[in-house]
Amino acid sequence: MNKVDYGREAFQKVLNLMEEHHRWFRDSIPLIASENIPSPAVREALISDFGNRYAEGWPGERLYAGCRYIDQVELLAIELGKKVYDAEFVDVRPISGVMANISAYIVFANPGDLMVALAIPHGGHISHGKLKWGGTAGVVRNLDVERYEFDEENFMIDIDGTRKRLEKLMREEGKKPRLFMLGASVFLFPHPVKEVAELAAEYDAKVVYDAAHVAGLIAGKVFQDPLREGADAVTLSTHKTLAGPQHGMILSWNKYSEDFKRVIFPGLHSNHHLHAVAGVAIALAEALAFYEEYARQIVKNAKALAESLHEKGIEVLYEHRGYTESHTLVADVSRFMDGMKAEKKLEEANIILNRNLIPKDYRLKTDYRTPSGIRMGTQEVTRLGMREEEMKEIAEFIKLVLVDGREPREVAARVREFRKQFQHVQYAFSSQTEAYQYIKIR
Ligand SMILES: *Cc1c(COP(=O)(O)O)cnc(C)c1O
């Protein structure tokens, strides 16, 4: 085949595959806890010309021309961020949550310093991880990572145990923590920010709260308020519960503003995805208007889904704590199959969620590829207008596959039918285009 024909065929193939993806998601139940569907206005920002431009530096002090409107949008994003989170300092330039974390590692610690973070089976994120696991903190900043003691029974950081662990490290190895990371990828209950900040103060260390998962819940005032509880900075992804475009953000105090600004540019970024910055501004405006209601419904739905699954024989963890105070719930499915098989079968049934390590895997040393659990989040189905009644139906679909062993494709047909009435994003100023509609401009 000649180059032009090969190119034309590949061109068409890519476009077709993207359209098929959109159709699949329109017909599916999206339960991945770290994702969401942005509003049509955010999607419009993402295809704007902002995404083809550069604006290095701070608004008003750019190293590029052509930023007349871009600067106004970025300043608005910063103002909106300050309002939504009651923050003194906001930087909307980190292009992802991991980049926001790296900037905090650079501002608050030096290579070789000791950082305390959650282990992955306790909900920790790989960007808080040590070199041995290929974790970002180790790989990029050469931080020495020590884990928190963790109370598995209650899915809580064990403050006293952690204090003792750190005293022992100090005594035996002369190591002293410089940074305490909080926040998680399995984030069921608020973290003890105040207690960790008190512990950090004993070592003159800093506290960073990674709100990637719960940024929308904090905006809606239903989870916790890490800045008031003692965090020196909050890092976040803007596309999980916040439902903006894929991007990152920093919230902090004026005393750290110059350090963050310098690290984020020129330290870590050149272009900072200006189309996404516009999308973040839109998402924050929508958060101001709608997220108290949205966040409340997300948590109600998470509790309802957990209860329903539990009634149907699927072991959702932490019943005695009300299962969850966030968008996320985790279930142990090892009675039926491993988490990998559960994920695959449910995916065939158009129910999209992911397998996950759960605390018992830490003791059992389960292979991370076939963990005992699955993780679900209700933020995206809530955005589509679903409420407690629909959570019962979702639980029934999951039960049909995992407990009753029904043919996934047969369940997929029922899921497709169920999804028909939920095709528009709620909690947005304008929602004329269907949530998963494929937009052609070519
Ligand atoms: C998702 C997640 C991140 C990474 O965010 P990106 O925006 O994908 O870089 C960081 N920290 C935690 C706790 C997360 O769950």
PDBQT file of the ligand as one rigid body, heavy atoms in Angstrom, charges set to zero:
ROOT
HETATM    1  C1  LIG A 501      -5.200  10.165  40.429  1.00  0.00    +0.000 C 
HETATM    2  C2  LIG A 501      -4.258  10.529  41.500  1.00  0.00    +0.000 A 
HETATM    3  C3  LIG A 501      -3.145  11.306  41.215  1.00  0.00    +0.000 A 
HETATM    4  C4  LIG A 501      -2.670  11.535  39.808  1.00  0.00    +0.000 C 
HETATM    5  O1  LIG A 501      -3.302  12.443  39.136  1.00  0.00    +0.000 OA
HETATM    6  P1  LIG A 501      -2.995  12.772  37.595  1.00  0.00    +0.000 P 
HETATM    7  O2  LIG A 501      -3.806  13.997  37.434  1.00  0.00    +0.000 OA
HETATM    8  O3  LIG A 501      -3.472  11.599  36.822  1.00  0.00    +0.000 OA
HETATM    9  O4  LIG A 501      -1.548  12.991  37.433  1.00  0.00    +0.000 OA
HETATM   10  C5  LIG A 501      -2.373  11.769  42.269  1.00  0.00    +0.000 A 
HETATM   11  N1  LIG A 501      -2.661  11.431  43.529  1.00  0.00    +0.000 NA
HETATM   12  C6  LIG A 501      -3.711  10.654  43.830  1.00  0.00    +0.000 A 
HETATM   13  C7  LIG A 501      -3.971  10.316  45.260  1.00  0.00    +0.000 C 
HETATM   14  C8  LIG A 501      -4.528  10.156  42.820  1.00  0.00    +0.000 A 
HETATM   15  O5  LIG A 501      -5.524   9.341  43.118  1.00  0.00    +0.000 OA
ENDROOT
TORSDOF 0
